[in-house]
Amino acid sequence: MTEMINYYKNTPSIRDNNAIFQDNPALMLILDLSFNIVDVNNAWVQKSGYSREQLLSMNLKDLTVLSRSGDTIDSALREKHAISGEMVLNTPNGRLALEYHYTPLFSPADGSSIENLLAVYFDVTENRRLQRKNQLMIDNNPTLFFILDKNFQVIEANPAWEIITGYTRQQLLSMKLTDFNVYQRQGGNVMDAFTKGAEVTGELGVIVPKGRLHLQYHYVPFISEDGQVYEILAAYFDVTAFQALAQRNRVLIEKNPTLFFILDKSLQITEANPAWEAASGYSMDQLLS
């Protein structure tokens, strides 16, 4: 993208080249120094729903900008260099999320005075829509989610973490995974997600401000195009209630004078309670064999 902008910047005749200007999928405008639109490419007409005639009668400030982040076009003129940012624009075809790049075009006569401004916009509407959808799914999900960097620093946490654990968001974002008080763990190691690029699962017990939690964890690596793991999605399922129920049932069985077996499909004894040993005289090893 940077190479493209630099090419435009150093090519004052781009309006005469249909392949670069008119037929480019990026939305492109040529502006005068008062920000009047003096030329527009086909992508603007197709994406926005404005006619070419409408656009050529407009000033850049006539466009309905709903939000903007980044540098303003005035600084491109004042500082004589390219600037960029993002905006959401309301158009006849609906809202467009655009990455914008404003680049001064210098006069070929002296190379120092600005003749026009090239405005290039990349449509990121669909990407931003998917990002919002994914964020909503995470924010409203009862599953506990973290995003971890390579140092196991928590760089994102969803609201479920605050509700279930009692930590504040500020506390969570100041913590590393190793800062949590884990009193038991079984299963894979989070390091394997980084070093092997593999999904890791297991269970752990952790002490939090609201008490003890038993969590099933899933560490999923985010892998870049060059095959490097740059972040980890950590998903935790709260199974504390199930674990407490299982423990309660275990105590009831172990302390119960009634004789209990658990059998598999082949009628093999896979578990027996202590009452069997006391009443029968068999050892536990004998019963399980």
N, C-alpha and C positions, 0 to 999 in steps of 0.2 A: 504493500500500500504506500509506503514511504517513497519507494522508487517511482511509483506512478505519479505521485504529487510532484516530485522533483523533475520528472520529465515534463509535466505540464508547465511547471514554473519556468523552465528554460526553453520553452517552445512557444514563442509569441504567435505563431500561425496556426494554433490548434483549431481555430474556428473553421479554417479552410480544409481541414482533414476530417472527412466524415467518419472514418474508422475510429479516430481518437475522440472526436467530440459528439457528433450527431448520433452515431451508432453505439456509443458506449453505454453499457448497462448501469453505470453510475449516473446519478442525477447531477447534471452540470449546468451552471449558469456563468455567463460573463457579465460583470457589473462595472458600471462606471464609478468614478470616485465619489459620487453622491449616492451610491448603492442602487441606482436604477438598473433594472435588468435590460441588457442590450442584446443578449442572445441566450437561447435556451436549447437544450438538446431533447431528443425524442423521449428519453426515459422520464423526464420531468412531466411531460404531457401524459404519458401512459400511467405513471404511478400516482400522480396527484389528482388527475381529473380536470385540471385547468386546461383550457385551450392554449395554444401557442400565442394567440393574439392577446388573451387575458394576461399571460405571464409577461409579455413584452410591454404591457401598459403599466406594470407594477414596479414599485420600489421594494427592495428586500424587506423593509419594515412594514409593508402591507400584508405580509404573510402572517397567519395567526399562529404564534408560537405559544404553546401551552406550558412548556417547561424547557429550561436550558441549563447545562452545566459545561464549564470550560471557558476558554477565552472568548472575547467579543471581537467582531469584525473590525472595530475601530482600532484595536491594537495591531492588527495586520497592517493597516495604513500607517499608524504612528511609528511602529517599530520596524516596518519594512521586512517582515518575515512571516512565514506561514504560521497559522494558528489552527487549533482544532478543538473539538468538544462534541457534545451530544445535545440533541433537542428533540422535543415531541411537537409535531406540527399538525394542525387541523386543516384538512384539505377537502375538496368536494368528494373525494373517494374515501374519506375517513381519516383516522389518525395514522401518522407515519412517525416511527422512531428512526432518527437519522444521525449518523456520525458525520459531522461536517468538517471540512478543511478549506480555509480561506487563504489563498496564495496570491501575493502581489505579482503582477505581470509588468516587467520593467520595459521602458521604451528602448527599442533597438538603437535609437540615435545616440543616447548617452549611457544607457545601462544603469542609471541610478534613479531616474524619476519614474514613478509608478504611472502606468498608462491605464491599466484596468485591474480588476480583481477576478481571479478564477475561483468560483465556489463549487466544490465537489462534495456530494452527499452520498453516503453509502446507506442503503436501506437495511436497518437491523430490526425492523418491526417484529418479524417472526421470532428472532432470537430473544428479544426482550419479552415477548409474550410467553415463550417457553420458560424463560427464567422466572417470570412472575408465577406461572403455574406451578413450577417445581418448588418455589419458595412457599407458596400457599400450602402445598402438600406437606412440606416439612413443618411449617409453623403450626398447622392444625392437626398434626399427627400425634397420637398418644405415645408412639415410639420415641425414645430418647435418641436424638441425633447430635453428633459432633462432627465438625470438620477439623482435622488435625494436620499441622504442617510436619516437616521432616524432623523437627525437634520434639514432636508430640505435644506442641503447644495447641491449646484449644483456640481456634480462630473463628469458629462459629458454633453456636448452640441454639437449639430450638426451645420454645417456651415450655415444653414438657419437662425439660431438665429443672427449671425453676420450681414448677408445680410439685413435682414428685420428690425432689431432693431437699428443697429448702435453701439451696444456694441462690444468690442473686446472679443476674446475667453478668454483672461486672466482676463478681468473684470467679465465675466460670471462665471468662475470657482472660483472666489473669493466671490461670492454672495450666499446668502440664498434666498429661495423663498420669505421670508418676507421682503427682501431688495427692492423688486420691488415696484414701485409707482402705486398701483392699486387704481383707483378712483371709480370703481363700480364693483360689482360682484353679480351674481345670480346663484344658483345651489348648488351642493354638496361641502362639505369641504374636503380639502386634508387630514385632520386628520383622516377622516373615512377610507381612504385607508389603513392607518397604523393600526388603532385600530380595524377595522372590517374586514380588508382584502378584501374590496369590491371596485369595480371600481366606480369612482366618475366622474360625468360630470357637465358641466355648462358653463357659459360665463362670461367674465370679460373685463373691459377696463383698459388699462395700459399705462402709459406715459413712453416713451423710448427716447433715444437720437434723433431718427428720427421723433419723434412726438407721436401721440396717435394711439394705436392699439386696435382693438376689436377682441378678440380671443375666440374661443370655446375650452374648455379644457377637457382633459380626463386623469385622474390619475389612472394608472393600477399598482396594487401591484405585486412585485416579491416575491413569497412565497417559503420558504425553505422546505426541506423534513419534518422537524419537525413542520411545520405549522406556522412558524414565518415570518412576513414581514420584509425583510432586506433592500429593496430598492424600489423606485417607478419610473416607467416610466411615464413621463409627456409629453403628446402630445398636441400641440396647433395648431388649424387651424385658419389661418388669414381670418377673415370675415369682415375686416375693410371696404372694398369697398362695400360689400353688405349692411353693416350697414349704411354707408353714403348714399347709394342710397335709402334705406328704410326711412331714416330720411328726405331726400330731398322730397320724395314722400309724406311723412306725412305732411310736411310744405305746399306743393302744395295743398293738399286736404283740410287742415284746413283753409288756407287763400283763398281758391277758392270760388267765389260766386255761382258756380254751386252746386246743391244739390247732395251729394253722399251718397249712402248706400252700405254696404257690407252685403250680404245675405248668409245664410248657405243653405244646401240642402233642408231643409224644408221651405225655404223662410222666415226664422226668421231673423230679422235685428240684426246683430252682431256688426255693427259699423255704425255711422252716423257722417257726418262732421257738424261743427258749423252753416254752412249756413242753415241747416234744421231747427234749433231752431229759427234762426232769421226770416226765411221766413214763417214758418208754425205756430209758436206759441207753438209747442210741446216742452216739456222739453226733455233733453237727456234721462232721465230715462223712460219717456213715450215712446220715439221712440224705445229704446232697449227692451221694453216689448211687 
